[in-house]
């Protein structure tokens, strides 16, 4: 298409040049302004024609104006050809007088019927036969609402043939070029469906009609009645063209100002409608002046908002501005020509079609640029994160490989960073503010890394480069170009993240993990490199420190964890897990007052697996909910078969804090309790401290419903969580269990003894039951009894036992 457009430009310009042959216009013609209902005979006989009035006759006027041309008497019959270049005069009559007699009358006005007189229309032409020995005079009568400019040239027959052919070819090239470019734009519209294209199409249809009228091709294109309608409504068409350009511009130019104007479309449409009515009912001279004002205003609007859009990064606006400039130049030259402010010649007459062509060509390129911009934006959207503009997961797996090929790949390193405190932020401030804060942190880190040449620069489709890849909401990664520079980069990141960030009124310190893996020594594909860095990053959260380089042991451990999870899922589905019960005693009487249910898993392949191993894995994998539902259902069924089990005794059920953050958890528990007709007051639900419950509506609803149904809540492992007091309030707990870590050390560690004593005192003051777990000796049991701890649990009293043994124990 670009070669075809280039060919059209060359062809158009070459014919424009050929069309601009040197012609000498007539000198000022003798002119007469008709004052009344004078007849043609009276004007010929009595009217006084004055060349001084000629200049005045070239402007707008309500009067009928006459010109007179006296030809020298030839020696023989001579044929000359007159060409009239203004095709907009409403009524245009030519009278040939020879020796005082009217020998021929031609009508050539824009709204007159005369098209059938010409076998092939190619403009306003008269073939005048001058007779020898006679007085040959041509009278020209003109009357019009529009411009009355009278550019007349004379040609010999051979010259006229050439000029007519040139005119026809010029019209063909000018109008065909415009139509072809319009069609090309329409094809672009079909591909990209610009919302504003309908207005653009309307604008250029009006522009095409206007151009056809101005260069005289409208009679060549359309029947005579359409020509008359076009002439009578030309200013109205101009107003509709400007309105269409306005509507197209506010749809095409993407900036806040044009959007605000779009919101005021009713007011602006009313202004255009007023212009529309003026153009229909007021004289053309008045409406043309008002249209000129509107045209200038519109051009200023287009330039202003086009430039503003370009400054805001809308590349297509540059050729939009060029197109408006061409439109402005062509319209200005054409208007000044018809207002007789500049000469009417073939150069000025060619300016409008040439500028129209260039204007349309500008829009062609603007649409093409916009199509490329849309394609670029689509590609950019696929490859980048919306919040930060950083390369995303897709970019890592599909784009980055090409950028790594020319690089010396002797142990590059993928460094993965996980912001572990993002979920706490989300709970404290809401997900939107948490995302804003995390996105800002990531962008600032990317800008900080931009100064490091040893970190791979990631090229984006918009010719910008970034350092970080945003893998997920709270994970980012970058590539160190050498193994030696990894330590330096990670120290830099750690220093950067150690600076607190102001969120609300709080100086917030981000918590994070860092993992790294080498390429190609540890991973020969980007997929395995990503996997290894992720394994290292996840392992970092279970160890002291924030950075864990990858090694094969980690991968083996990770593979083992995946294997454990797979087997756990299968055994859970096959109902292969079971539970044991560890009795709890009253420390004063040593009487069994209840038991804690402990889940057990013995796999055929792995043997007995500790809950301390598979419970955290289940929490990470989201399997904990099914695990909790499984154990509650199994215990409720067992308790329903043995009603005496719960007479004056309780059963404690362990759940994860994640269960309390799950909607409808309480509803599921209550539904099972009602179904099996069990006394809810004899069940204690122990929550392990692993999450923050502050401001959680889900937790609050679950706690309220469980308390309302009669269940009691307990905090397990109290004192080891980072938010114990917070959870104590959030759960409205009925029981507090002192963790075995403190219990085991009270005889040898004074601080543990102080903490245990104070926790028991806190329980008493809050009115909740105190439980000491992990009692291993009589000395510890007596010490807790002296501190008035109510319940004890541990190997000193009873080990966990199968539920059948527990029933037997109670029966004894």
N, C-alpha and C positions, 0 to 999 in steps of 0.2 A: 504493500500500500504506500509506503514512503516514497518508492520510486515513481509511482503513478502521480502522487501529489507533486513531486519535484518536476515531473514532466508537465503537469498542468500549469505550474508557476511559470516555467520557461515559455510555454505556448501562449499563456495569457499575456505575459509581458511583451513577447515578440509582436503579437497582434496589436497590443496597446500602442506599441511604438510605431507600427505600420499605420495604425489608425490616426496617429497624431501627425498628419502631413501638414505642411505649412499652408494656411489659407488666409487670405486677406479679407477681413470682414468689410461690409459696406461702411461708408462714412455715415455720420448721423443723418437720418432720413428726415425729410420734411414731414412735420407732424401736425395733426389737427385734433383737438378735443371736442367731440360732439356735445352740444349744449342742450339739445332738445330732440324732438321727433323729426329730425331732418331726413329728407329722402336722399337716396344715392345721387340722383340727378342734381339736387340743389348743392350737395357737397362738392360734386365735380365742377359745377358752374361757379359757385360763389365762395366756397370755403377757402380760407387763407391758411396755407401750410407753412410752418415755421420750424426750421431745424433747431432753434433754441429750445423748443419744447420736447425734443427727442429724449433727452436724459430723464426728464420727468415721466415720460411715457413708459419707461422700462421698470417702473415700480408698481406696487399695488394701486389700483384705482377702481372706483365704481363707475366711471364714465366709459363710454365707447370711444375708442381712439382709432384714428386713421393715419396711415402713412402713404406716401406717394413716391414712386420710383419712376423717373423719366429715362427712357432708353434712347441712346443715339440712333438716328435713322440709318439702317444698314443699306448697303448697295444691292443686296440680294436677300432672299428669304433666309433668315438665320434662326437656328434653334439653340436656345439656351435653357439650362436646367437650374431651377432655384431649389435650394435646400433650406428648410426651416428646422432649427435644432431644438426649439422649445416645444415639447409635446404636451404641456400642461395648460395651454390656453383653452378656455372653454369654447369660445366661438371665434373662429378664425376664417375670414373670407378674403379671397383674392379676386380682383376684377381687372381684366385686361381691356383697356380702352385704346382703340386705334382710330385716329381722325374723329374723335368725339363719339364713337360708337362702341357699345359694349359688345365685345366679340366672344368673351369667355368668362365664366364665373366658376371658381373652385371653392369648395367647402373643405376645410382641413382642421376644424376645431375638435377639441378632445371629447366634447359631448354632442357633436354633430354627426349625422349619418352620411358617411361618404366612403366607407371602406370598400363597398362594391365597385367603386370607380377604379380601384387599383387591382390589377391581376395578381400582383405579388407585393405584399406590404413590406417595405423596408425603410419606412420613415416618411416624413412629409416632403414630398417632391412635386414640383410643377414643371411641366415641359412647355416653355413659352416660345411661340413662333413669332418672331419679329418680321414685320412686312416692310419692304423697301418703299421709299417715298411716302411713308406714313408716320404720323406722330404716335409712337408706341409708349403708353403709360400704364403702369400697374398700380392699382390702389389696394391697400391692405387694411381691412377692418378687423379689429380685435376687441373682445369684451370678455372679462373673466373675473371670477372671485379670487383666483390665484395670481401668481406672478405673471407679469406682462412682458417679460424680457423677449426681445425680438432679434435673435441671432440669425442672420440670413447670409448665405453664400451662393455664388453662381458657378456653374461648371459647364464645360463643353460636353458634348454627348459621350465621348470616349472617357473623359474624366468621371462623368456621372456613373457610368457602368462600373468603373473600378471602385468608386466611393460607395455605391449601393452594395456591391459584393463584400467590400471590407466591413460595412455596417452589419450585414447579415452574419458574417463570420464572427465579428466581435460579439454580437448578441449571443450567438451559439456558444462561444467559448465562455463568456462571462456567466451566463445562466447555467450552462452545463456544469461548470466548475463548482458553482454554488450548490447545485442539486446533488452532485456527486459527493461533496464534502458533507452535506446534510445526511445523505444516505449512509455514509461511513459512520457518522456520529450515531445514527439510528442503530447501526449494527452494534456499536459499543454499548448503547443503551440496552439492547436485547441481552447482552452478556452480563452487564453489571446492574441494570435496573435502577438508574439514578432516580430518586424521588422527584427531582425538579426538572426532569427531561421534558415533560409535557409542556411546561412553560417555555423551555428553550426552543422546542419545535414550533410552538405558536409564534414566538418572537421572530424566528427566522422565516417562517411562512409570511408573516407581515413584512419583514425586511425584503424578502424576495419579490413580493408584490410591489413594494415601494420602489425597489430597484428597477423592476420592469417598467413602471410608469416613468421614472426619471430618465431612463435611457431611451424611451420610446418603443420598447419591445412589448408592451402590454397588448396592443392591437395585434401584434404578431403571434402572441400566445393564446389570446382569448377571443371569443366572439365580441361583437361591437357592444352588445348590451352590458356585458361584464366590464368592458372598458369604461362605459359611461358611469356605471356604479362605482368603480374604483376612483374615478376622478372626483365624483361628488362626495365621496366619503374618505378622501385621502388623509385629511388631518385626523379623522376618527381612527383610521388604521394606524397612523403614527402614534396616537395615544395608547391604543391597545398594544402596540409593539413595545412601547416604553414600560407599560404595566407588566407585560410578560417578561421583559428583561429584569424588572424589579423582583418579580416572584421567583424567577429562575436564580437570581443572584443570592437571595436570602436562603434558598434551598441548597445552593451549590457551595457557598462560602461557609465553612464551619467555624464561627466564632460566637462569643457570648452576645455581642451587639446585634448580629443578624438574628439570633434566636429571640432576643428581646423585641426586635422589630416584628418578628413573626407573631409574637403574642399580641401585637397592636395592629394586626392585619385588618381588623374591621375599620379602624380609623383611617388607615392609609388607603384601603380599598375605597372608602367613601370619598377621599380626595381625588383619586383617579376617576371615580364615577362622576364627580362634578366636572372634571376636565372632559370626560366623555360627552356629557350633556352640552357643555359649552361648544365643543367641536361640531355638534350636530345642529345647533340652533343659532349660534352667533355667526356673523360674517367671517369668511376665511381669513381676512386680514387681521381681525381681532384674535381669533382662535390660534392663528399661526404665531402671533407674538406670545400668547400665553403658553403655547406648546414649546416655543424656544426656551422660555424660562424653565418649564418642566424638564426639558431635555438637558439643559445645563445642570439643573439640580440632580438629575439622575446620573449624569456622568461623574459629578463630584462624589455622589454616594458610592458609585461602583469603584472609583479609584480609591476612596478612603477605606472601604471595607475590604477591597481586594488586597491593598497593601497591608492592612492589619492582619488579614488571614495569612498572608505570606510570612509576616514577621512571627506568627504563632506556629510556623512550621508546615503550613499547607502548601506543598510544592506546586500544585496545579494552579495556584493563584497567580504565578508569574506570567503564564500565557493567557490567563483570564485578563490580567491587566493589559497585556499586549493587545488582546482582542478589543478591549474597551478603548484603548488608545487609537486603534485603527478606525473603530466606529466613530469616535469623536472627530478625528481628522477628516474622514470622508463626509460626515454630516456637516461639519463646520464649513468645509470648502463648498459643498453643495448649497448650503443655506446662503452663504455670502455671495455665491454666484447668482442665485435666483433673486437675491435682494440687490443685485447690481453693485455689490461692494468690491468684487474682483471681476476681472474680465471673464466673459463666457466664451471659452475656446475649447479646443479638443483636449488640451491638457487638464483643465479644470473639470471638463465634462467626464473625463475618464477617471477622475479621482474617486468618485463614489463607488463604481463597480470594482475598481482595483482595491480600494480599502475594504469593501464588503467581502471580497475574496480573502484578503489577508486577515480580516477579522474572523471569518469563519474558519480559516486555517488555524488561527490562534486558539479557537475553541476546540478544534480537532486535537491539537497537541495538549490542550488543557485537559480534555476528556481522557486522552491517552495517559497523561501524567497521573490523573486521578485514578484511572484503572490500575496503573502500576502502584499507586499509593495504597489502594484498597488491597491489592495482592500483597504488597509489603506489610500492611497492617495485619492481614490475615496470617501471613507467615510469622510475623513478629508475635502475634497473639498465641500461636501454636507453640512457639519456642521460648516464650518468656512468662514470668510470673506477673499476674495482673497488679498486685499490690506494690511490688518493688521494681519491676522492669528488668529483673535479673533473669539470666538463662534458667530454664526449669528442668524438670526430670526428662522431658522429651528431648531437650537439647543435649543432655548428657548421653542418652542412649542412641540418638540418631544423627547428631550433627558433629559432636566434638571429635569423633574419630578422624574425620578429614583434616582437622586442624593439628592433630598429633602426628600425622604422617611425616611432614618435613622436619620434625623436631628430633633431635638426638634422644632416643628413648632409653638411655642407660639409667634405669631406676628413677622414673618419675614417681611422685607420691600423691595419692588422693587423700586429702585430709577432710574428714567429715566432722561437723560440729553440730551437736544437738542441744537446743535450748530446753533444758528439762523443767524450768520454772514457768514455761508458757501456760500450762494448765492451771497453776496457782494464780497467775495473773488473770486468766479468764474467769476463774471463780470469784476473784476479788473485785474485778472492775468490769466484767462482762466481756464476751468474745470480741466485740468490735474494738473496744479500747485495747484489749490485749493484742489483737492483730496489728493495730496501728503502732503500738509500742514496739512490738517485735520486728515489724517491717522497717521502722525507723532505725532500730539498732542494726539490722542486717545491712541496710543501705549505707549507714555510716561506716560499718566495718568494710564494706566493699570499697568505699572511697579511700579509706585508710590503706587498704591493700594495693590501691591503684599506683602507689609510689614504688612498689616492689617489682622490679623487672624479672625476678626469679620466680614470680607467680604467673602462671599462664594467663595471658589476656584472651578473653573469649569474645570473638567478633560476632556481632548481631547483624541481622539483615539491614538495619538502618544505619550501618557504618559506625556504630558506637561499640565500645568494648567494655566488658565487665570482668571482674575477677572471681566473683562468687557465683555458685549455682545454687538456686533454692530448690532443694529436693522435695521438701514438704513444708507444712506450716512452721515446724520448729527445727527443721534440719537444713543446713547449708553445707556446701563443699567447695574446695578449691584444689588446684593442682600445682604442686611444687615441681619446678623443672629439674631439680636435682635432689638426690638423697641427702646431700650435705646441708641443704638449706631448710630441711623440714623442721629441725629444732628451732632455728631462728624464727621461722614463720609461726610456729605454735607458741613460742614465748611472746611474740608480738600480739597474737590473738588473746592470749591469757592476760597480758597487760592491759589491752584494750577493754576486755570484758570486766576487769577488776574495778573499773571506774563506775560508780553508781549512776543510775539514770533516774531523773526526776519524773515520776509518774503521779499525777495529781499533786499531793503535797508530801509524797513519800520518796525518799532516796532508795530506789530499788536496786538490789544487787542480783544480777542474773546468775542462775545456776546452770551449769552446762557440762557436757561430756565431749571429749575429743577422741576420735579414733583415726588411724592412718593405715594405709596399705601401699606397698610398692608395686610398680609396674615396669617391666614385665617379669621381674624375678619372683614375685609372689603371686601374680595374676597375669595371665597372658591374654585376657579379654577384658573389655570395659565392664562387662556384666559381672565377672568374678571379682574384678577390682572393687566394684561397688559393694558386692556382697561381703568381701573381706573387711573393707573399711567400716561397714555397718556392724559387723560382728565385733570389731575392736571397739567401736563407739559404745555399743550396748554393754560390753564387758566393763567399760570404764566406770559405769555407775555402781558396780559392785565392789570396786576397789578404791583404796585411798589414792587421791590424785584425780586429775581430770583428763589425762591423756594416756591412751593405751595403744601402742603400736601393735599391728597385727602379727601373729605367729601361728604356726600350725596347731599348737596346743589349743589355742582359742577356737580354731575351726573345728577341732575334734570335740571340744566341749559343746560347741554350738550344735554340731551334728548330733551329739548325744542328747542334748535338750530337745531337739526336734523329734528325735526317736522316742524319747520319753513322752512327749506330748501326743505323738501319734498313737502310742500304746495306751495312754490314759484315755484318749478319746474313744478308742475301740472298747476298752474295758468298761468305761462308763456307759457306753451304749449297750453292752452285753450284761450290765448289772453285776459286774464282778468285784466291785468295791464293797467293803463292809465297815462296821464301826465297832469300837470298844468303849467301855465306860470306866472312868476313874472315879471312885467314890470320893466324896467330900465329907468332912466330919466337923462337928461342933467342937472347937478347941477346949471348951470347958468340960464337956461331958464325954467327949470322944465318940459320940453317937453319929451314925451315918445320917446325914440330913439331905443327901442328894448325890448326883454324879454329873461329871462332865463328859459329854459325848465326843469321842475322838475318831476321826475318819482314818481308815487304814486301807492300804492298797498293796496287794501282793500279786505281782505279775508273773506269768509263767516263764517269761524270758529273763526278766531282771530280778526276780525275787521280791523281797520286801523293800519298798521305797519309802523313805521318810517323808512325812508331810512337809517338813521344812524344805524339801527339794521340789516336790511336785505342786504344792500350793502356790508359791510365787510364780512358777511357770504357767499355771492355770490362770493366774491373775493377768499376766502379761498377754496371754493368748486370747483372753476373753472367754475362757472355758469355766471360769469360777462360778458363773451364774448357774450353769447346768449342774456343776458339782454341788452347790449349795442346795438347789432344788432336790437333787438326788438324796442327800443325807437327811434333809428335813422330812421328805416323804417316807423314807425308810424308818426313821425314828418314830414318826407319828403312827405308822402302821404297827410297829412293835409295841408302842405304848397303849394303843387301842386294844391289843390282844391281852394286855396285862394291866387291867385297871388299878390294881393294888400298888403298882409301881409308883404312882404319883400321889398316893395318900400320905400326907404329911412330909412329902419329899419333893425335891425339884430335879429337873433335868436341864443342864446347860448345853446350848447348841452354839457352836462356833460358826460365825459367818465372816466374810471379808467386808471391810469398809466399802468396797466397790458395790456390794449388794445393796447397801443403804442408799447408794447414789443411783440405783436403778429404779425407774418408775414401776409402780404396781408391785414392788417386792412385798410390801405389807399385805396387799390384797391377796397375793398368792398364799402367803403363810396363813392368814386368817381363814381363807377358803378351805385349806386342808384341816385346820384345827376344828372348824365347824363340821366338816364332813365326817371326821373321825370322833366327834363329840368328846373332845379332850378339854380339861380345865386349863385355860391359857395362863392362869396365875401361877401354875406350877412349872412353867417353862421360863428359862432365862436365856435371852439371846445375847451372846458375847460377841462384841465387835472388836476386831483387831485393829489397832491404830496404824493406819497407813495413809490416810487422806485427811484433808482439811474439810470440815463440814460447814464452815461459817457461811451464812447467807445463802445456803442451798435450800431452795423450796422443796426439792424432791426429798431430801433428807428430813426436813421438817414435817412433810406430809406423812412419810413412812413412820417416823417416830410417833406422831400424834395418833395414827391409826392403830399401831401396835399397843401403845399405852391404853387407848380407848377399849381395845379388845381384851385387856387384862395381862398382856405379856410384860415381863420385866426385862430391862436392858442392862447390860454390864459392859464395862470397858476392860478388855483383856490386855495383859502386859502393860499395865498403867505405869507411866514414868519413862518408858523408852521412846515414846513418840515425841515429835517436835511440837505437838500442839495439844498436849494432854488436857490442860485446863479448858481449852477451847471446845474440845470434844465432850468434856464432862458436862458442859452447859448445853451443847447442841443436842446430845442424846438424852438429856434428862434421865441420867442413869440411876438404877436402883441398887447397883452393886459395883464395887471397885476391886479389881484383882491386882495385887502387888506382884510385879514380875519376879520370876525365879532368879533373875540375875542379882537383884538386891537381897532377896531372901537368903540365898546360899552364903552370902558374905557378911552377915550381920555380926557374927562372932569374931571375925578377924578384921573387919573394915568398919571403922567408926562412922565414916560418912554414909555407908549403906545402912547402918543401924539408925542413924539420925533420919535419913530419908524414909525408911520403913515406918518408924514411929510416927513421923509427921503425917505420912499418908493415912495411917490408921486413925490418927486424931482428926484429920480432915474429913474422913468418911463419917466419923461419929458426929462431927459438927454439921455435916450436910444431911445427916439422917439416912445414909446409905450403908448397906452391908459391906464389911471389909473381908476380903478373902486373900490368904497368903498361899501362893502356889509354889511347888518345888521344895517343900519341907522334907529334909533328908535325915534329920536326927531329932531325938527327944529334946536336946538342949534348945534347938531352934523352936520346936513346938512350944516348949514352956515359955520361952522369951516372948513369943507372939501372944500367948495367952496372958502373960503379965501386961502386955501393952493393950489388952482388951480387943485383940483381933478376934472376930467372931468365928470365922470358918478357916479350916486348913485343908491342904491338899498336897500330896506328895508321896514319894516312895516309902517314907517312914510309916505311913498309914496303909496305903494300898497302891499297888501298881495298876495301870490300865489293864482291864480284863475283858474277855469276851462277854457280850451282853447276857449270855446264859449263866455264866459264873456270877455276874452281878445280881441276877435274879435269885440265884441260889444263896448268895451272901445275904441278901435281904430276908430270905426265907428262914435263915438260921437265926 
